[in-house]
Amino acid sequence: MRTVALVLLVAVLATGCAGPFMFRKSHWTVQEVKDWYPEYRKDPQSWDGILYQGSSSKWHHYVARLISWDNWVTIQIRRTDLVVADERPYPVPSSAGLGYYFVDPNRDFVKLRESR
């Protein structure tokens, strides 16, 4: 019983120190990203889009950096939930940096500009 209590305590502390739930979340719906994005943009140091990292067999992969939090938000959206016009492979090749291009979720994930 004591071991179970210790494991629960460690789990609670680890979860509490990892930050707010939305920042640890990785699987998102299109609507969740659209709802979250305006809050992200309120930070004056946030990127002006989220970075598309490519598509795998099941997911479209994106990332956003929370500069004031010095944290990264990983966003994975099911391929069946979103059509990506300029689809590229995931994982990102090292020559592409962190991702391929920035998108605006509020404009149906339209491509804004290349990442470089």
Secondary structure, 3 states (H helix, E strand, C coil): CHHHHHHHHHHHHHHHHCCCHHHHCCEECHHHHHHHHHHHHCCCCCCCCEEEEEECCCEEEEEEEECCCCEEEEEEEEHHHCCCCCCCECCCCHHHCCCCEEEEHHHCCEEEEECC
